[in-house]
Structures are given as structure tokens and as C-alpha cells.
Amino acid sequence: MVGQSLYLERDLFAGLVAWKESPFRKPLIIKGARQVGKTQVLKEFGRRCYENVAYLSLENIDARTPSEFASFFEETLDPYRIVSNLALALGEPINPGTTLLVFDEIQDCPAAINALKYFCEDAPQFHVACAGSLLGVALAKDDSFPVGKVEFRTLYPMTFSEFLWATDAGNLSDYAASTSVDASVPGLFASRLEDSLRAYFAVGGMPEAVLRWKLTGDVAQVDQVLSDLIDSYERDFAKHGGGALFAKLTQVWHSLPSQLARENKKFLYGLVRVGARAREYEDALVWLESAGLVHRVMRSSRPGLPVSAYDEGAFKVYALDGGVLRRLARLDASAFAQSENLFAEFKGAFAENYMLQSLVPQLDAMPRYWANDKPRHEVDFLVQLGNTVVPCEVKAGVNVKSPSLKYYAGKYPDATPLRVRFSLRNLAFDEGVLNIPLYLADQATRLMRQTMNV
């Protein structure tokens, strides 16, 4: 382990470099769930691309004890005074263009969020980058956000491609990025990618869990990391959700495995608590969404544009990360070690959760799903690519019968130039259906566009 870097490379890094060089740069906020790696990527960015990093955490110790730096933002709106005070407090220079000024956990200091407006307008020469774990929750309560004065990026759990780089299999990631619908994946590459995907399903994409796997190869240690992570999320329920919401947040959160274990994965409030109603738990679900802990996928009535215009009331809820979902369900990692059972546990829920986790960073709009009640058919995801809605089904193995995809195409022939199936079969395009191996999920939109020539 000696000499191994504790920083795991992230795809977001290239976007940070572009932000630094942009003539239109504004203060930057990186959003994302707690412990997805926001602070680490900002510190590494500062280390590589600046002469020095001025870092401060604005996280409140508790409801009555704000960060020691909070007063610097509450006492003045002048960015030059703020910078001068911070330089004195930190004992290091903060210079325009050569210092990266990092405000961590900015959601806990509304005055610091408001100060970003003045950094943008009056002191744009300072490079200010912020991270916020529960920023969505905080902004929902704050009407003074400096709209138009900041830039946003979102950091998600590590993708499978990032996992490959972290586990010294970057050559496989490079190969995946070079694939084309014109050629199948050679057996040697396919087997190695599939083996790595098994590990990814067990470990997930939370950076600390990935790092522990990289350093030890011990699933028991990974499980302890994930358990501690889940505990920290639940402490956030109490700290930031408040007493009235705490019980409901915990109940919704712990219902995820049972929600996804069903053949029909439509979210049912009755699985949260017997007799529960939407009006009782909708606020808890919105909180979890805002915190980045879950993704809500709405049911769409038809493949129209914009996709949001055709949302129906029904929806599914997925976890932010497959490793977290596995640990939340107390499912042993050995479930993914046998080829016949690969990803099939929980009726394919892990394969669907993985696919959504892979698709979200590639898309501008959250995917939807489609269902027909009589006769019963369901398409797992509707993906909007430009002005095209692409139906996608997820299969956990090599059995790829897709009657719902066929029914959907027959019902909407003019709106279905392409159908996509994710499975363990090889990359192939046949009779209007593009089969993408699960291990190429991070290449999905690129391969779809290539097939449609868009």
C-alpha cells in the first residue's frame, strides 16, 4: 500500500480545468450527496492547477454552533474584506488567479451563498469553488440564492469507468470508450469487463468503499465502510431533517429494498408503513431527492417531448448507489459471484439501479419509464437524446426476450427509431434493437447516437 495515491481520478476533473480557463468563469458550486468525493476532487484540482489552496469548512457543528468562519460572511458583503479576513485567519495568501478558494459545506452558511453574488460581480478575478452535500435541501428553504451568479456541476458516485481506473484496469476503460456498434467485444475483453462489473456491483461507487476495496480487496471491510456511510446519512436525517421529519425519512429510506424487490417496482407508500398515504410521506421523499440520496423516475404516458410534459402520477425510486442499496438490503456480496445469478437478485433491481446510476450523468433530463396496463407491458427507461425518445430495457443476464420493447415499438412506430436492450449479451445491432452489454453502460448514449447517426 505504500506509495499508492489515496485520490481516485474523477471524470469531473476535466470540467474543473475548463472552468478555470473559461473567460466567463463564475463562482462554482459542486452539488452531490454526502461523501461522493466533492471535497477530494476540489482539493486535488487545487493542488494540481493552482499555486495554493485556501480551504475552509462552513459546516455547523450543531444547530447552535456555526462554523468559526461564518461570521466573516455575515459581517460584510464586500468580497475583498472577506478575502482579507480569510487570509489572516488561514495564515496564507489568497491571490487572484493563483489561489483556489474552497468553501466546503456551503449549505450551512446562507450568508456565504449570498456572498457568491458579490464575488461574481465585484471580484471575478478570485477563483471560488464550493461544495455542498445537502445544498438542494438548503436551497429549498432559501429564497435569496444568487440566481445567474454561479455555475453548477454535479458529482455522482463513481461510475463503472471510474471504478476501472481506480482498480488499475484503466486499459479496459479505454477499450470500452473505443467500442463501436460495428464490432462485437472480443471474448477476452468481455470476460474481464464482466468480472470487474461483478466487483463493482458488490462495492458500488462511493469513493471510500472503492478505495478500501482497492487497498485491501476485502469485502468485509467494504461492508463496514458502507454501513458507516448509511449511519452517517441517517444522522443527517436527524440533524438536518428535524424531529418531525426524521421518522418518515428513515422509513422511506429503509423501504427502498422492498420497493425494488417487487416485479412491478412502482413506488408504494404502503410499503413504507401499512396504511400510509402520499400526503404523509411526500415531503420525506422530496427531502431524500434534494439530498441526492435517491432518484425518482416518473411514469410517462407516451414518448412525447418534452418528456416532463407526459409525466403521470406513478413513479419508481432508486438509490444513489448500488453498493449502498446492497448494504441497505443486507445482501451478501457473494450474490454477484455466481454467473447464473449475476445481478438477478431482487428481480433485476440491482441491474436497473446500476443502469440508472450510469445513465444519469450522461443525460440532461432524468429518464422516465413507460407502462401499459392492458395488456401489461413495461419499458424500464425512456431516454431523451436530443429530440428523440429512446426506449430501453434492462436484462440481468443473457435471456433477452423483450416483448414489452416490441409492443412499445408497435404502439409508437413513428416515435421509435431505435430500441435499446442492456444485458450480458455482446454488443450488436439487429432488427432495430441495439444490445449494449451492461459493462458498456457508461458508453450508452454515445453508442445510441452512433447507431442513429445523430
Contacts in CASP RR format, 6 or more apart in sequence:
PFRMAT RR
TARGET T0000
AUTHOR 0000-0000-0000
METHOD contacts of the structure
MODEL  1
MVGQSLYLERDLFAGLVAWKESPFRKPLIIKGARQVGKTQVLKEFGRRCY
ENVAYLSLENIDARTPSEFASFFEETLDPYRIVSNLALALGEPINPGTTL
LVFDEIQDCPAAINALKYFCEDAPQFHVACAGSLLGVALAKDDSFPVGKV
EFRTLYPMTFSEFLWATDAGNLSDYAASTSVDASVPGLFASRLEDSLRAY
FAVGGMPEAVLRWKLTGDVAQVDQVLSDLIDSYERDFAKHGGGALFAKLT
QVWHSLPSQLARENKKFLYGLVRVGARAREYEDALVWLESAGLVHRVMRS
SRPGLPVSAYDEGAFKVYALDGGVLRRLARLDASAFAQSENLFAEFKGAF
AENYMLQSLVPQLDAMPRYWANDKPRHEVDFLVQLGNTVVPCEVKAGVNV
KSPSLKYYAGKYPDATPLRVRFSLRNLAFDEGVLNIPLYLADQATRLMRQ
TMNV
1 215 0 8 1.000
4 214 0 8 1.000
4 215 0 8 1.000
6 211 0 8 1.000
7 40 0 8 1.000
7 44 0 8 1.000
8 40 0 8 1.000
8 158 0 8 1.000
8 162 0 8 1.000
8 165 0 8 1.000
8 166 0 8 1.000
8 207 0 8 1.000
8 210 0 8 1.000
8 211 0 8 1.000
8 214 0 8 1.000
9 162 0 8 1.000
9 165 0 8 1.000
9 166 0 8 1.000
10 37 0 8 1.000
10 41 0 8 1.000
10 155 0 8 1.000
10 158 0 8 1.000
10 162 0 8 1.000
11 159 0 8 1.000
11 161 0 8 1.000
11 162 0 8 1.000
11 361 0 8 1.000
12 30 0 8 1.000
12 41 0 8 1.000
12 153 0 8 1.000
12 155 0 8 1.000
13 41 0 8 1.000
13 44 0 8 1.000
13 45 0 8 1.000
15 153 0 8 1.000
16 28 0 8 1.000
16 41 0 8 1.000
16 42 0 8 1.000
16 45 0 8 1.000
16 49 0 8 1.000
16 129 0 8 1.000
16 153 0 8 1.000
17 45 0 8 1.000
17 49 0 8 1.000
19 25 0 8 1.000
19 28 0 8 1.000
19 129 0 8 1.000
19 151 0 8 1.000
19 153 0 8 1.000
20 49 0 8 1.000
20 127 0 8 1.000
25 124 0 8 1.000
25 127 0 8 1.000
25 151 0 8 1.000
26 120 0 8 1.000
26 124 0 8 1.000
26 148 0 8 1.000
26 149 0 8 1.000
26 150 0 8 1.000
26 151 0 8 1.000
27 116 0 8 1.000
27 119 0 8 1.000
27 120 0 8 1.000
27 128 0 8 1.000
27 129 0 8 1.000
27 130 0 8 1.000
27 149 0 8 1.000
27 150 0 8 1.000
27 151 0 8 1.000
28 128 0 8 1.000
28 129 0 8 1.000
28 130 0 8 1.000
28 150 0 8 1.000
28 151 0 8 1.000
28 152 0 8 1.000
28 153 0 8 1.000
29 106 0 8 1.000
29 116 0 8 1.000
29 129 0 8 1.000
29 130 0 8 1.000
29 131 0 8 1.000
29 132 0 8 1.000
29 135 0 8 1.000
29 150 0 8 1.000
29 151 0 8 1.000
29 152 0 8 1.000
29 153 0 8 1.000
30 38 0 8 1.000
30 41 0 8 1.000
30 42 0 8 1.000
30 129 0 8 1.000
30 130 0 8 1.000
30 131 0 8 1.000
30 132 0 8 1.000
30 152 0 8 1.000
30 153 0 8 1.000
30 154 0 8 1.000
30 155 0 8 1.000
31 132 0 8 1.000
31 135 0 8 1.000
31 136 0 8 1.000
31 152 0 8 1.000
31 153 0 8 1.000
31 154 0 8 1.000
31 155 0 8 1.000
32 38 0 8 1.000
32 132 0 8 1.000
32 133 0 8 1.000
32 135 0 8 1.000
32 154 0 8 1.000
32 155 0 8 1.000
32 156 0 8 1.000
32 292 0 8 1.000
33 133 0 8 1.000
33 157 0 8 1.000
33 291 0 8 1.000
33 292 0 8 1.000
33 293 0 8 1.000
33 320 0 8 1.000
34 133 0 8 1.000
34 134 0 8 1.000
34 232 0 8 1.000
34 233 0 8 1.000
34 236 0 8 1.000
34 291 0 8 1.000
35 133 0 8 1.000
35 206 0 8 1.000
35 207 0 8 1.000
35 208 0 8 1.000
35 229 0 8 1.000
35 232 0 8 1.000
36 155 0 8 1.000
36 156 0 8 1.000
36 157 0 8 1.000
36 206 0 8 1.000
36 207 0 8 1.000
36 320 0 8 1.000
37 155 0 8 1.000
37 207 0 8 1.000
38 104 0 8 1.000
38 131 0 8 1.000
38 132 0 8 1.000
38 133 0 8 1.000
38 155 0 8 1.000
39 102 0 8 1.000
39 104 0 8 1.000
39 131 0 8 1.000
40 207 0 8 1.000
41 155 0 8 1.000
42 100 0 8 1.000
42 102 0 8 1.000
42 104 0 8 1.000
42 129 0 8 1.000
42 131 0 8 1.000
43 53 0 8 1.000
43 55 0 8 1.000
43 102 0 8 1.000
45 100 0 8 1.000
45 129 0 8 1.000
46 53 0 8 1.000
46 100 0 8 1.000
46 102 0 8 1.000
47 53 0 8 1.000
49 100 0 8 1.000
50 97 0 8 1.000
50 98 0 8 1.000
50 99 0 8 1.000
50 100 0 8 1.000
50 127 0 8 1.000
51 95 0 8 1.000
51 98 0 8 1.000
51 99 0 8 1.000
52 92 0 8 1.000
52 93 0 8 1.000
52 98 0 8 1.000
52 99 0 8 1.000
52 100 0 8 1.000
53 99 0 8 1.000
53 100 0 8 1.000
53 102 0 8 1.000
54 86 0 8 1.000
54 87 0 8 1.000
54 90 0 8 1.000
54 92 0 8 1.000
54 94 0 8 1.000
54 99 0 8 1.000
54 100 0 8 1.000
54 101 0 8 1.000
54 102 0 8 1.000
55 90 0 8 1.000
55 102 0 8 1.000
55 104 0 8 1.000
56 67 0 8 1.000
56 69 0 8 1.000
56 86 0 8 1.000
56 90 0 8 1.000
56 102 0 8 1.000
56 103 0 8 1.000
56 104 0 8 1.000
57 67 0 8 1.000
57 69 0 8 1.000
57 104 0 8 1.000
57 105 0 8 1.000
58 67 0 8 1.000
58 69 0 8 1.000
58 70 0 8 1.000
58 103 0 8 1.000
58 104 0 8 1.000
58 105 0 8 1.000
58 106 0 8 1.000
58 108 0 8 1.000
58 109 0 8 1.000
58 112 0 8 1.000
59 67 0 8 1.000
59 104 0 8 1.000
59 105 0 8 1.000
59 108 0 8 1.000
60 66 0 8 1.000
60 67 0 8 1.000
60 70 0 8 1.000
60 108 0 8 1.000
60 109 0 8 1.000
61 67 0 8 1.000
62 239 0 8 1.000
63 239 0 8 1.000
66 108 0 8 1.000
66 109 0 8 1.000
67 105 0 8 1.000
67 108 0 8 1.000
67 109 0 8 1.000
69 86 0 8 1.000
69 89 0 8 1.000
69 109 0 8 1.000
70 108 0 8 1.000
70 109 0 8 1.000
70 111 0 8 1.000
70 112 0 8 1.000
72 82 0 8 1.000
72 85 0 8 1.000
72 86 0 8 1.000
72 89 0 8 1.000
73 82 0 8 1.000
73 109 0 8 1.000
73 111 0 8 1.000
73 112 0 8 1.000
73 114 0 8 1.000
73 115 0 8 1.000
74 111 0 8 1.000
76 82 0 8 1.000
77 114 0 8 1.000
77 115 0 8 1.000
77 118 0 8 1.000
78 118 0 8 1.000
78 122 0 8 1.000
79 115 0 8 1.000
79 118 0 8 1.000
79 119 0 8 1.000
79 122 0 8 1.000
79 123 0 8 1.000
79 126 0 8 1.000
80 122 0 8 1.000
80 123 0 8 1.000
82 115 0 8 1.000
83 94 0 8 1.000
83 101 0 8 1.000
83 123 0 8 1.000
83 126 0 8 1.000
86 94 0 8 1.000
86 101 0 8 1.000
87 93 0 8 1.000
87 94 0 8 1.000
93 99 0 8 1.000
94 101 0 8 1.000
94 126 0 8 1.000
96 123 0 8 1.000
96 125 0 8 1.000
96 126 0 8 1.000
96 127 0 8 1.000
97 125 0 8 1.000
97 126 0 8 1.000
97 127 0 8 1.000
99 126 0 8 1.000
99 127 0 8 1.000
100 127 0 8 1.000
100 129 0 8 1.000
101 126 0 8 1.000
101 127 0 8 1.000
101 128 0 8 1.000
101 129 0 8 1.000
102 129 0 8 1.000
102 130 0 8 1.000
102 131 0 8 1.000
103 109 0 8 1.000
103 112 0 8 1.000
103 128 0 8 1.000
103 129 0 8 1.000
103 130 0 8 1.000
103 131 0 8 1.000
104 130 0 8 1.000
104 131 0 8 1.000
104 132 0 8 1.000
105 131 0 8 1.000
105 132 0 8 1.000
105 133 0 8 1.000
106 112 0 8 1.000
106 113 0 8 1.000
106 130 0 8 1.000
106 131 0 8 1.000
106 132 0 8 1.000
106 135 0 8 1.000
107 113 0 8 1.000
107 132 0 8 1.000
107 133 0 8 1.000
107 134 0 8 1.000
107 135 0 8 1.000
107 136 0 8 1.000
107 137 0 8 1.000
107 138 0 8 1.000
107 139 0 8 1.000
108 138 0 8 1.000
110 138 0 8 1.000
110 142 0 8 1.000
110 144 0 8 1.000
112 130 0 8 1.000
113 138 0 8 1.000
113 142 0 8 1.000
113 144 0 8 1.000
113 145 0 8 1.000
113 146 0 8 1.000
114 144 0 8 1.000
114 145 0 8 1.000
114 146 0 8 1.000
116 128 0 8 1.000
116 130 0 8 1.000
116 146 0 8 1.000
116 149 0 8 1.000
116 150 0 8 1.000
117 146 0 8 1.000
117 149 0 8 1.000
119 126 0 8 1.000
119 128 0 8 1.000
120 146 0 8 1.000
120 148 0 8 1.000
120 149 0 8 1.000
120 150 0 8 1.000
121 149 0 8 1.000
133 291 0 8 1.000
134 236 0 8 1.000
134 240 0 8 1.000
134 290 0 8 1.000
134 291 0 8 1.000
136 290 0 8 1.000
136 291 0 8 1.000
136 292 0 8 1.000
137 240 0 8 1.000
137 241 0 8 1.000
137 287 0 8 1.000
137 290 0 8 1.000
137 291 0 8 1.000
139 145 0 8 1.000
139 290 0 8 1.000
140 286 0 8 1.000
140 290 0 8 1.000
154 361 0 8 1.000
156 320 0 8 1.000
156 357 0 8 1.000
156 360 0 8 1.000
156 361 0 8 1.000
157 204 0 8 1.000
157 205 0 8 1.000
157 206 0 8 1.000
157 207 0 8 1.000
157 320 0 8 1.000
157 321 0 8 1.000
157 322 0 8 1.000
157 357 0 8 1.000
158 166 0 8 1.000
158 204 0 8 1.000
158 205 0 8 1.000
158 206 0 8 1.000
158 207 0 8 1.000
158 210 0 8 1.000
159 205 0 8 1.000
159 357 0 8 1.000
159 358 0 8 1.000
159 361 0 8 1.000
159 442 0 8 1.000
160 196 0 8 1.000
160 197 0 8 1.000
160 200 0 8 1.000
160 354 0 8 1.000
160 358 0 8 1.000
160 439 0 8 1.000
160 441 0 8 1.000
160 442 0 8 1.000
161 173 0 8 1.000
161 176 0 8 1.000
161 177 0 8 1.000
161 442 0 8 1.000
162 173 0 8 1.000
162 205 0 8 1.000
163 196 0 8 1.000
163 199 0 8 1.000
163 200 0 8 1.000
163 203 0 8 1.000
163 204 0 8 1.000
163 205 0 8 1.000
163 210 0 8 1.000
164 170 0 8 1.000
164 172 0 8 1.000
164 173 0 8 1.000
164 176 0 8 1.000
164 196 0 8 1.000
165 173 0 8 1.000
166 210 0 8 1.000
166 211 0 8 1.000
166 214 0 8 1.000
167 196 0 8 1.000
167 199 0 8 1.000
167 210 0 8 1.000
167 213 0 8 1.000
167 214 0 8 1.000
168 214 0 8 1.000
169 192 0 8 1.000
169 196 0 8 1.000
172 189 0 8 1.000
172 192 0 8 1.000
172 193 0 8 1.000
172 196 0 8 1.000
175 189 0 8 1.000
176 193 0 8 1.000
176 439 0 8 1.000
176 440 0 8 1.000
176 442 0 8 1.000
176 443 0 8 1.000
177 443 0 8 1.000
179 185 0 8 1.000
179 427 0 8 1.000
179 440 0 8 1.000
179 443 0 8 1.000
179 447 0 8 1.000
180 447 0 8 1.000
180 450 0 8 1.000
181 427 0 8 1.000
181 428 0 8 1.000
181 429 0 8 1.000
181 434 0 8 1.000
181 447 0 8 1.000
181 450 0 8 1.000
181 451 0 8 1.000
183 427 0 8 1.000
184 426 0 8 1.000
184 427 0 8 1.000
184 428 0 8 1.000
185 193 0 8 1.000
185 426 0 8 1.000
185 427 0 8 1.000
185 437 0 8 1.000
185 440 0 8 1.000
190 426 0 8 1.000
190 437 0 8 1.000
190 439 0 8 1.000
193 437 0 8 1.000
193 439 0 8 1.000
193 440 0 8 1.000
194 342 0 8 1.000
194 424 0 8 1.000
194 437 0 8 1.000
194 439 0 8 1.000
196 439 0 8 1.000
197 438 0 8 1.000
197 439 0 8 1.000
198 336 0 8 1.000
198 337 0 8 1.000
198 342 0 8 1.000
199 213 0 8 1.000
200 354 0 8 1.000
201 322 0 8 1.000
201 323 0 8 1.000
201 326 0 8 1.000
201 336 0 8 1.000
201 343 0 8 1.000
201 350 0 8 1.000
201 354 0 8 1.000
202 219 0 8 1.000
202 222 0 8 1.000
202 323 0 8 1.000
202 326 0 8 1.000
202 333 0 8 1.000
202 336 0 8 1.000
203 209 0 8 1.000
203 210 0 8 1.000
203 213 0 8 1.000
203 219 0 8 1.000
203 222 0 8 1.000
203 323 0 8 1.000
203 333 0 8 1.000
204 210 0 8 1.000
204 321 0 8 1.000
204 322 0 8 1.000
204 323 0 8 1.000
204 324 0 8 1.000
204 326 0 8 1.000
205 321 0 8 1.000
205 322 0 8 1.000
205 323 0 8 1.000
206 225 0 8 1.000
206 226 0 8 1.000
206 229 0 8 1.000
206 321 0 8 1.000
206 323 0 8 1.000
206 324 0 8 1.000
208 225 0 8 1.000
208 229 0 8 1.000
209 222 0 8 1.000
209 225 0 8 1.000
209 226 0 8 1.000
209 229 0 8 1.000
209 323 0 8 1.000
212 218 0 8 1.000
212 221 0 8 1.000
212 222 0 8 1.000
212 225 0 8 1.000
213 219 0 8 1.000
213 221 0 8 1.000
213 222 0 8 1.000
219 333 0 8 1.000
222 333 0 8 1.000
223 327 0 8 1.000
223 333 0 8 1.000
226 323 0 8 1.000
226 324 0 8 1.000
226 326 0 8 1.000
226 327 0 8 1.000
227 327 0 8 1.000
229 324 0 8 1.000
230 324 0 8 1.000
230 327 0 8 1.000
230 328 0 8 1.000
233 253 0 8 1.000
233 293 0 8 1.000
234 250 0 8 1.000
234 253 0 8 1.000
236 291 0 8 1.000
237 245 0 8 1.000
237 246 0 8 1.000
237 249 0 8 1.000
237 250 0 8 1.000
237 253 0 8 1.000
238 246 0 8 1.000
240 291 0 8 1.000
241 249 0 8 1.000
241 287 0 8 1.000
245 283 0 8 1.000
245 284 0 8 1.000
245 287 0 8 1.000
248 280 0 8 1.000
248 281 0 8 1.000
248 283 0 8 1.000
248 284 0 8 1.000
249 284 0 8 1.000
249 287 0 8 1.000
249 288 0 8 1.000
251 272 0 8 1.000
251 273 0 8 1.000
251 281 0 8 1.000
251 284 0 8 1.000
252 272 0 8 1.000
252 281 0 8 1.000
252 284 0 8 1.000
252 285 0 8 1.000
252 288 0 8 1.000
253 288 0 8 1.000
253 293 0 8 1.000
253 328 0 8 1.000
254 328 0 8 1.000
255 271 0 8 1.000
255 272 0 8 1.000
256 294 0 8 1.000
256 317 0 8 1.000
256 318 0 8 1.000
256 319 0 8 1.000
256 325 0 8 1.000
256 328 0 8 1.000
256 329 0 8 1.000
257 325 0 8 1.000
257 328 0 8 1.000
257 329 0 8 1.000
257 331 0 8 1.000
257 346 0 8 1.000
258 271 0 8 1.000
259 265 0 8 1.000
259 267 0 8 1.000
259 268 0 8 1.000
259 271 0 8 1.000
259 316 0 8 1.000
259 317 0 8 1.000
260 316 0 8 1.000
260 318 0 8 1.000
260 325 0 8 1.000
260 346 0 8 1.000
260 349 0 8 1.000
260 352 0 8 1.000
260 353 0 8 1.000
261 329 0 8 1.000
261 346 0 8 1.000
261 347 0 8 1.000
261 349 0 8 1.000
262 347 0 8 1.000
263 347 0 8 1.000
264 378 0 8 1.000
265 316 0 8 1.000
265 349 0 8 1.000
265 352 0 8 1.000
266 299 0 8 1.000
266 314 0 8 1.000
266 315 0 8 1.000
266 316 0 8 1.000
266 371 0 8 1.000
267 296 0 8 1.000
267 314 0 8 1.000
267 315 0 8 1.000
267 316 0 8 1.000
267 317 0 8 1.000
269 275 0 8 1.000
269 276 0 8 1.000
269 277 0 8 1.000
269 278 0 8 1.000
269 280 0 8 1.000
269 281 0 8 1.000
270 276 0 8 1.000
272 281 0 8 1.000
273 281 0 8 1.000
285 294 0 8 1.000
285 296 0 8 1.000
285 317 0 8 1.000
288 294 0 8 1.000
289 295 0 8 1.000
289 296 0 8 1.000
292 320 0 8 1.000
293 319 0 8 1.000
293 320 0 8 1.000
294 317 0 8 1.000
294 318 0 8 1.000
294 319 0 8 1.000
294 320 0 8 1.000
295 317 0 8 1.000
295 318 0 8 1.000
295 319 0 8 1.000
295 320 0 8 1.000
295 356 0 8 1.000
295 360 0 8 1.000
295 366 0 8 1.000
296 315 0 8 1.000
296 316 0 8 1.000
296 317 0 8 1.000
296 366 0 8 1.000
297 315 0 8 1.000
297 316 0 8 1.000
297 317 0 8 1.000
297 318 0 8 1.000
297 356 0 8 1.000
297 366 0 8 1.000
297 367 0 8 1.000
297 368 0 8 1.000
297 369 0 8 1.000
297 381 0 8 1.000
298 308 0 8 1.000
298 311 0 8 1.000
298 312 0 8 1.000
298 313 0 8 1.000
298 314 0 8 1.000
298 315 0 8 1.000
298 366 0 8 1.000
298 368 0 8 1.000
298 369 0 8 1.000
299 311 0 8 1.000
299 312 0 8 1.000
299 313 0 8 1.000
299 314 0 8 1.000
299 315 0 8 1.000
299 316 0 8 1.000
299 368 0 8 1.000
299 369 0 8 1.000
299 370 0 8 1.000
299 371 0 8 1.000
300 307 0 8 1.000
300 310 0 8 1.000
300 311 0 8 1.000
300 312 0 8 1.000
300 368 0 8 1.000
300 369 0 8 1.000
300 370 0 8 1.000
300 382 0 8 1.000
301 310 0 8 1.000
301 311 0 8 1.000
301 312 0 8 1.000
302 310 0 8 1.000
302 370 0 8 1.000
302 412 0 8 1.000
302 415 0 8 1.000
303 310 0 8 1.000
303 370 0 8 1.000
303 382 0 8 1.000
303 389 0 8 1.000
303 391 0 8 1.000
303 412 0 8 1.000
303 415 0 8 1.000
303 416 0 8 1.000
304 310 0 8 1.000
304 389 0 8 1.000
304 415 0 8 1.000
305 384 0 8 1.000
305 387 0 8 1.000
305 389 0 8 1.000
306 365 0 8 1.000
306 384 0 8 1.000
307 365 0 8 1.000
307 368 0 8 1.000
307 382 0 8 1.000
307 384 0 8 1.000
307 389 0 8 1.000
308 365 0 8 1.000
310 368 0 8 1.000
311 368 0 8 1.000
314 371 0 8 1.000
316 369 0 8 1.000
318 325 0 8 1.000
318 352 0 8 1.000
318 353 0 8 1.000
318 356 0 8 1.000
318 357 0 8 1.000
319 325 0 8 1.000
319 328 0 8 1.000
319 353 0 8 1.000
320 357 0 8 1.000
321 357 0 8 1.000
322 350 0 8 1.000
322 353 0 8 1.000
322 354 0 8 1.000
322 357 0 8 1.000
325 349 0 8 1.000
325 350 0 8 1.000
325 353 0 8 1.000
326 333 0 8 1.000
326 335 0 8 1.000
326 350 0 8 1.000
329 346 0 8 1.000
331 345 0 8 1.000
331 346 0 8 1.000
335 341 0 8 1.000
335 345 0 8 1.000
336 342 0 8 1.000
336 343 0 8 1.000
336 345 0 8 1.000
336 350 0 8 1.000
342 396 0 8 1.000
342 397 0 8 1.000
342 424 0 8 1.000
343 350 0 8 1.000
343 351 0 8 1.000
343 354 0 8 1.000
343 396 0 8 1.000
343 397 0 8 1.000
343 438 0 8 1.000
344 351 0 8 1.000
344 396 0 8 1.000
344 397 0 8 1.000
348 394 0 8 1.000
348 396 0 8 1.000
350 396 0 8 1.000
351 394 0 8 1.000
351 395 0 8 1.000
351 396 0 8 1.000
351 397 0 8 1.000
351 422 0 8 1.000
351 438 0 8 1.000
352 380 0 8 1.000
352 394 0 8 1.000
354 438 0 8 1.000
354 441 0 8 1.000
355 380 0 8 1.000
355 381 0 8 1.000
355 392 0 8 1.000
355 394 0 8 1.000
355 422 0 8 1.000
355 438 0 8 1.000
355 441 0 8 1.000
356 367 0 8 1.000
356 381 0 8 1.000
358 441 0 8 1.000
358 442 0 8 1.000
358 444 0 8 1.000
359 367 0 8 1.000
359 381 0 8 1.000
359 383 0 8 1.000
359 441 0 8 1.000
359 444 0 8 1.000
359 445 0 8 1.000
360 366 0 8 1.000
360 367 0 8 1.000
362 442 0 8 1.000
362 444 0 8 1.000
362 445 0 8 1.000
363 383 0 8 1.000
363 384 0 8 1.000
363 445 0 8 1.000
364 384 0 8 1.000
365 384 0 8 1.000
367 381 0 8 1.000
367 382 0 8 1.000
367 383 0 8 1.000
367 384 0 8 1.000
367 392 0 8 1.000
368 381 0 8 1.000
368 382 0 8 1.000
369 378 0 8 1.000
369 379 0 8 1.000
369 380 0 8 1.000
369 381 0 8 1.000
369 382 0 8 1.000
370 378 0 8 1.000
370 379 0 8 1.000
370 382 0 8 1.000
370 391 0 8 1.000
370 408 0 8 1.000
371 377 0 8 1.000
371 378 0 8 1.000
371 379 0 8 1.000
372 378 0 8 1.000
372 407 0 8 1.000
372 408 0 8 1.000
372 411 0 8 1.000
375 407 0 8 1.000
377 403 0 8 1.000
377 404 0 8 1.000
377 407 0 8 1.000
377 408 0 8 1.000
378 404 0 8 1.000
379 391 0 8 1.000
379 392 0 8 1.000
379 393 0 8 1.000
379 404 0 8 1.000
379 405 0 8 1.000
379 408 0 8 1.000
380 392 0 8 1.000
380 393 0 8 1.000
380 394 0 8 1.000
381 391 0 8 1.000
381 392 0 8 1.000
381 393 0 8 1.000
381 394 0 8 1.000
382 389 0 8 1.000
382 390 0 8 1.000
382 391 0 8 1.000
382 392 0 8 1.000
383 389 0 8 1.000
383 390 0 8 1.000
383 391 0 8 1.000
383 392 0 8 1.000
383 420 0 8 1.000
383 444 0 8 1.000
383 445 0 8 1.000
383 448 0 8 1.000
384 390 0 8 1.000
385 445 0 8 1.000
385 448 0 8 1.000
385 449 0 8 1.000
385 452 0 8 1.000
385 454 0 8 1.000
386 454 0 8 1.000
388 417 0 8 1.000
388 418 0 8 1.000
388 452 0 8 1.000
388 454 0 8 1.000
389 415 0 8 1.000
390 418 0 8 1.000
390 419 0 8 1.000
390 420 0 8 1.000
390 448 0 8 1.000
391 405 0 8 1.000
391 408 0 8 1.000
391 409 0 8 1.000
391 416 0 8 1.000
391 419 0 8 1.000
391 420 0 8 1.000
392 419 0 8 1.000
392 420 0 8 1.000
392 421 0 8 1.000
392 422 0 8 1.000
392 444 0 8 1.000
393 402 0 8 1.000
393 404 0 8 1.000
393 405 0 8 1.000
393 419 0 8 1.000
393 420 0 8 1.000
393 421 0 8 1.000
393 422 0 8 1.000
394 421 0 8 1.000
394 422 0 8 1.000
394 423 0 8 1.000
394 438 0 8 1.000
395 402 0 8 1.000
395 421 0 8 1.000
395 422 0 8 1.000
395 423 0 8 1.000
395 424 0 8 1.000
396 423 0 8 1.000
396 424 0 8 1.000
397 423 0 8 1.000
397 424 0 8 1.000
397 425 0 8 1.000
398 423 0 8 1.000
398 424 0 8 1.000
398 425 0 8 1.000
400 421 0 8 1.000
400 423 0 8 1.000
400 425 0 8 1.000
400 435 0 8 1.000
402 419 0 8 1.000
402 421 0 8 1.000
402 433 0 8 1.000
405 419 0 8 1.000
405 421 0 8 1.000
405 433 0 8 1.000
408 416 0 8 1.000
408 419 0 8 1.000
409 416 0 8 1.000
409 419 0 8 1.000
410 416 0 8 1.000
417 452 0 8 1.000
418 432 0 8 1.000
418 434 0 8 1.000
418 448 0 8 1.000
418 451 0 8 1.000
418 452 0 8 1.000
419 432 0 8 1.000
419 433 0 8 1.000
419 434 0 8 1.000
420 433 0 8 1.000
420 434 0 8 1.000
420 435 0 8 1.000
420 436 0 8 1.000
420 444 0 8 1.000
420 448 0 8 1.000
421 433 0 8 1.000
421 434 0 8 1.000
421 435 0 8 1.000
421 436 0 8 1.000
422 435 0 8 1.000
422 436 0 8 1.000
422 437 0 8 1.000
422 438 0 8 1.000
422 441 0 8 1.000
422 444 0 8 1.000
423 435 0 8 1.000
423 437 0 8 1.000
423 438 0 8 1.000
424 437 0 8 1.000
424 438 0 8 1.000
425 435 0 8 1.000
425 437 0 8 1.000
426 435 0 8 1.000
426 437 0 8 1.000
427 435 0 8 1.000
427 436 0 8 1.000
427 437 0 8 1.000
427 440 0 8 1.000
427 447 0 8 1.000
428 434 0 8 1.000
428 435 0 8 1.000
429 435 0 8 1.000
429 451 0 8 1.000
434 447 0 8 1.000
434 448 0 8 1.000
434 451 0 8 1.000
436 443 0 8 1.000
436 444 0 8 1.000
436 447 0 8 1.000
440 447 0 8 1.000
END
